[in-house]
Amino acid sequence: MSSKVYLYILVMAAVTYLIRVLPLVVWKKEIKNKFVKSFLYYVPYACLGAMTFPAVIYATGNILSGLAGFATAVYMAYREKSLLVVALSSCVAVFIVERIIAFM
């Protein structure tokens, strides 16, 4: 490997380490503000959603089938179906839309 790769790995390690250690260094006391606590509570969910959503749309052969699978999953989750039912129904929706698009 070239020295650039090692430099990239070193920079990424430093950034990852700083992100995890900086809050421990800056805030030594317990956070009592309700807004800040709720904000920090939901940050992992927001980051996960921001990373996952584009992959859901572009993982299929067509954006329309990705949107159909996403809409189906949201609807089934809203109806409080189990995770297995949500996943299977969104896969079936993607499959059907892909077949319709291929037929056209």
N, C-alpha and C positions, 0 to 999 in steps of 0.2 A: 504494500500500500504506500501511497505517496504521503509526504509530510502534511499535505493539505487535509487529508482525511483525518489524521491524528489531531490536527488543529480544530477541525469541525467537531470532533468528538469531545475534545477538551472544553470548547466553548459551550456546547450543549450540556455537558456535565455541570459546568459552573452555573449556567442559567437555571437548570433544574434544582441545584443545591440552594442557590440564592432564593428561589421562589419558596422553598420549603423552610428555610432557616430564617429569612427576614422577618416574618411575623413573630417568631419566638424571640427575636432580639429586640424588636421595636416595642411590642406590648408585653410587659412583664406582669401587669395586673390582669385580673379577670375583667372581661368586657361585660359591662352592665347595660349598655345602651341596647334597647330592644330592636331598633332598626338595624344596627350594625350586626347584631347576633342573627337576625333573620336573613340579612343579606349574605352573611358568611355561610349560613345553613344551606341556602339555595344555590350557591355558586357552583358546586360540583354538578348539580342537575342541569344548570344552564350550559356549562361547558360540555357535558355529555351530549346534550341536545344539539348544540352548535356543531359538534364533530360528527354526530350520527345523521342528522337530517340530510345533508348533501349526499352522503353515501346511500341513503335510502332511495333518493330520487334517481341517481345516476347509476345504480348497480344493475339495472335491467337493460335490455336492448333498446328500449325506447323510454323517453321521459313520461309519456302518457301512461304506460304500464306501471312505472314507478309511482306516479301520482295516484293511480287507481289502487295499488296495494297500500299506499300510505293512507288514503281516505278510508279504505276498508278497515285497516288496523285501528284508526282513530275512532271510527264508528263502533266497532266491536268493543274496544276498550271503554268507550263511553257507556255502552250497554252493560258494562261490568262483567264481561266474559272472561274466562280463564286465559292465561298466557298462551297455552297450547291452542285454544280456539282462535285467538287473535292472530297468532303466527300462521296457522294453517289457512285461515280464511283470507289473509292478505296474500299468501302464496298462490292460492287458487285464483284470486282476482288478477294477480299479475299474469298467471298462466293463461287465463281466458282472454285478457286484453292482448297479450302477445300473439295468441292464435288469431284473434280478429284482425290485428294489424298485418299479420303475415298473409292472411287470406285476401286482404284488399289489394 
